[in-house]
Amino acid sequence: MSITDTQKKRGRPATGVTPHQGIRMPAELLAAVEEWRDDQVEPKPSRAEAIRQILSEHLKVKGYLK
């Protein structure tokens, strides 16, 4: 008779509820994002949060996001 054992899940555990989206952007676009971040009040948003805010604002203005 063999001993039963539960298998452990492999890999890194999930850390967030939203899927990760990696993007590449030209240096001038990244510089513009960093300039936008510098204009924000303290505490300044992270680069990822800055990109989310800029994208959200743009999509709201264009009517794609409520």
C-alpha distances in whole Angstrom, upper triangle without the diagonal:
4,7,9,13,16,18,22,25,27,30,33,33,36,39,41,42,44,43,45,48,49,53,55,59,62,63,66,64,62,65,66,63,64,67,66,64,67,69,66,67,64,61,61,59,56,57,54,55,59,58,56,59,62,60,60,63,64,62,64,67,67,65,62,60,61
4,6,10,13,15,18,21,23,27,29,30,32,36,38,39,41,40,41,44,45,49,52,55,58,60,63,60,58,61,63,59,60,64,63,60,63,65,63,63,61,58,58,55,52,53,50,52,55,54,53,56,58,56,56,60,61,59,61,64,63,62,59,57,58
4,7,10,12,16,19,21,25,27,27,30,33,35,36,39,38,39,42,44,47,50,53,56,58,61,58,56,59,60,57,57,61,60,58,60,63,60,60,58,55,55,52,50,50,48,49,53,52,50,53,56,54,54,58,59,57,58,62,61,60,57,55,56
4,7,9,13,16,18,22,24,24,27,30,32,33,35,35,36,39,41,44,47,50,54,55,58,55,53,56,57,54,55,58,57,55,58,60,57,57,55,52,52,49,47,48,45,46,50,49,47,50,53,51,51,54,55,53,55,58,58,57,53,51,53
4,6,9,13,15,19,21,20,23,26,29,30,32,32,33,36,37,41,44,47,51,52,55,52,50,53,54,51,51,55,54,51,54,56,54,54,52,49,49,46,43,44,41,43,46,45,44,47,49,48,48,51,52,51,52,56,55,54,51,49,50
4,6,10,12,16,18,17,20,23,25,26,29,28,29,33,34,38,41,44,48,49,51,49,47,50,51,47,48,52,50,48,51,53,50,51,48,45,45,43,40,41,38,39,43,42,40,43,46,44,44,48,49,47,48,52,51,50,47,45,46
4,7,9,13,15,15,18,21,23,24,26,26,27,30,31,35,38,41,44,46,48,46,44,47,48,45,45,49,48,46,48,51,48,49,47,44,43,40,38,38,36,37,40,39,38,41,44,42,42,45,46,45,46,50,49,48,45,43,44
4,6,10,12,11,14,17,20,21,24,23,24,27,28,32,35,38,41,42,45,43,41,44,45,41,42,45,44,42,45,47,45,45,43,40,40,37,34,35,32,34,37,36,35,38,40,39,39,43,44,42,44,47,47,46,42,41,42
4,7,9,9,11,15,17,18,20,19,20,23,25,28,31,35,38,39,42,40,37,41,42,38,39,42,41,39,42,44,42,43,41,38,37,34,31,32,29,31,34,33,32,35,37,35,36,39,40,39,40,44,43,42,39,37,39
4,7,8,11,14,17,19,20,19,19,22,23,26,29,32,36,37,40,37,35,38,40,37,37,41,40,38,41,43,41,42,40,37,36,33,30,30,28,30,33,32,31,34,36,34,35,39,39,38,40,43,43,42,39,37,39
4,6,9,12,15,17,18,16,16,19,19,23,25,29,32,33,36,34,32,35,36,33,33,37,36,34,37,39,37,38,36,34,33,30,27,27,24,26,29,28,28,31,33,31,32,36,36,35,37,40,40,40,36,35,37
4,7,9,12,14,16,14,14,17,18,21,24,27,30,31,34,32,29,32,34,30,30,34,33,31,34,36,34,35,33,30,29,26,23,24,21,23,26,26,25,28,30,29,30,33,34,33,35,38,38,38,34,33,35
4,6,9,12,14,13,14,17,19,22,25,28,32,33,35,32,30,33,34,30,31,34,33,31,34,36,33,34,32,29,29,26,23,24,21,22,26,25,24,27,29,28,28,32,33,32,34,37,37,36,33,31,33
4,6,8,10,10,11,14,16,20,23,26,30,31,33,30,28,31,31,28,29,32,31,28,31,33,31,32,30,27,26,23,21,21,18,20,23,22,21,24,26,25,25,28,30,28,30,33,33,33,29,27,29
4,7,9,10,10,14,16,19,22,25,28,29,31,28,26,29,29,25,26,29,28,25,28,30,27,28,26,23,23,20,17,18,16,16,20,20,18,21,24,23,23,26,28,27,28,31,32,31,28,26,27
4,6,7,9,12,15,18,21,24,27,28,30,27,24,27,27,24,25,28,26,24,27,28,25,26,25,22,21,18,16,17,14,14,18,18,15,18,21,20,20,23,25,23,25,28,28,28,25,22,24
4,7,9,12,16,19,22,24,28,29,31,27,26,29,28,25,26,29,27,25,28,29,26,27,26,24,23,19,18,19,15,15,19,18,15,18,21,19,18,22,23,22,23,26,27,26,22,20,21
4,7,9,13,15,19,21,25,26,27,24,23,26,25,22,24,26,24,23,26,27,25,26,25,23,22,18,17,17,13,13,16,15,12,15,18,16,15,19,20,19,20,23,23,23,20,17,19
4,6,10,13,17,19,23,25,26,23,22,25,25,22,23,27,25,23,27,28,26,28,27,25,23,20,18,17,13,14,17,15,13,17,19,16,17,20,21,19,21,24,24,24,20,19,21
4,6,10,13,16,20,21,23,20,19,22,22,19,21,24,23,21,25,26,24,26,26,23,21,18,15,14,11,13,15,13,12,16,17,16,17,20,20,19,22,25,24,24,21,20,22
4,6,10,13,17,19,20,17,16,20,20,17,19,22,21,20,24,25,24,26,26,24,21,18,15,13,10,13,14,12,11,15,16,13,15,18,18,17,20,23,22,23,19,19,21
4,7,10,14,16,18,15,14,18,18,16,17,21,20,19,23,24,24,26,26,24,21,18,15,13,10,13,15,12,12,16,16,15,17,20,19,19,22,24,24,25,22,21,24
4,7,10,13,14,12,11,15,15,13,16,19,18,18,21,23,23,26,26,24,21,18,15,12,11,14,14,11,12,15,15,13,16,18,17,18,21,22,22,23,21,21,24
4,7,9,12,10,9,13,14,13,15,18,18,18,21,23,23,26,27,25,22,19,17,13,12,16,15,12,15,17,16,15,18,20,19,20,23,24,23,25,23,23,26
4,7,8,6,6,10,11,10,12,15,15,16,19,20,21,25,25,24,21,19,16,13,13,16,14,11,14,16,14,14,17,19,17,18,22,22,22,24,22,23,26
4,6,5,6,9,10,11,13,14,16,17,19,21,22,25,26,26,22,20,18,15,16,18,16,14,17,19,16,16,20,21,19,21,24,24,23,26,25,25,28
4,5,5,6,9,10,10,12,14,15,16,19,20,24,25,24,21,19,17,14,16,18,16,14,18,19,17,18,21,22,20,23,25,25,25,28,27,27,30
4,5,5,6,9,10,10,12,14,15,17,19,22,24,24,20,19,18,15,17,18,16,14,18,18,15,17,20,20,18,21,24,23,23,26,25,26,29
4,5,5,6,9,10,11,12,14,16,17,21,22,22,18,17,16,12,14,15,12,11,14,15,12,13,16,16,15,17,20,20,20,23,22,22,25
4,5,5,6,9,10,11,12,14,16,19,20,20,16,14,13,9,11,13,11,10,13,14,12,13,17,17,16,19,21,21,22,25,23,23,26
4,5,5,6,9,10,10,13,15,18,19,19,16,15,14,11,14,15,12,12,16,16,14,16,19,18,18,21,23,23,23,26,26,25,28
4,5,5,6,9,10,11,13,17,18,19,15,14,14,11,14,14,11,10,14,14,11,13,16,15,15,18,20,19,20,23,23,23,25
4,5,5,6,9,10,11,15,16,16,12,11,10,8,10,11,7,7,11,10,8,11,14,13,13,16,18,18,19,22,21,21,23
4,5,5,6,9,10,13,14,14,10,10,10,7,11,12,8,10,13,13,11,14,17,16,17,20,21,21,23,25,25,24,26
4,5,5,7,9,12,14,15,11,12,12,11,14,14,10,12,15,14,12,15,18,16,17,20,21,21,23,25,25,24,26
4,5,5,7,11,13,13,10,10,11,10,12,12,8,10,12,10,9,12,14,13,14,17,18,17,20,22,22,21,23
4,5,5,9,10,10,6,7,8,8,11,10,7,9,12,10,10,13,15,14,16,19,19,20,22,24,24,22,23
4,6,8,9,10,7,9,11,11,14,13,10,13,16,14,13,17,18,17,19,22,22,22,25,27,27,25,27
4,7,9,11,9,10,13,13,16,14,11,14,16,13,13,16,17,16,17,21,21,20,23,25,26,24,25
4,7,8,6,8,11,12,14,12,9,13,14,11,12,15,16,14,17,20,19,20,22,24,24,22,23
4,6,6,9,12,14,16,14,12,16,16,14,15,18,18,17,20,22,22,22,25,27,27,25,25
3,5,8,11,14,16,14,13,17,17,15,17,20,20,19,22,25,24,25,28,29,29,26,26
4,6,9,12,14,12,12,16,16,14,16,19,19,19,22,24,24,25,28,29,28,26,26
4,7,9,11,9,9,12,13,12,14,17,17,17,19,22,22,23,25,27,26,24,24
4,6,8,6,6,9,10,9,11,14,14,15,17,19,19,21,23,24,23,21,22
4,5,5,6,9,10,10,12,14,15,16,18,20,21,23,24,25,24,22,23
4,5,5,6,9,10,11,12,14,15,17,18,20,21,23,24,23,21,23
4,5,5,6,9,10,11,12,14,16,17,18,20,21,22,20,19,21
4,5,5,6,9,10,10,12,14,15,16,18,20,21,19,17,18
4,5,5,6,8,10,11,12,14,15,17,18,20,19,17,19
4,5,5,6,8,10,11,12,14,16,17,18,17,15,18
4,6,5,6,9,10,11,12,14,15,16,14,13,15
4,5,5,6,9,10,11,12,14,15,14,12,14
4,6,5,6,9,10,11,12,14,14,12,14
4,5,5,6,9,10,11,12,11,10,13
4,5,5,6,9,10,10,9,7,9
4,6,5,6,9,10,10,9,10
4,5,5,6,9,9,9,11
4,5,5,6,5,5,8
4,5,5,6,5,6
4,5,8,8,9
4,6,8,10
4,6,7
4,7
4
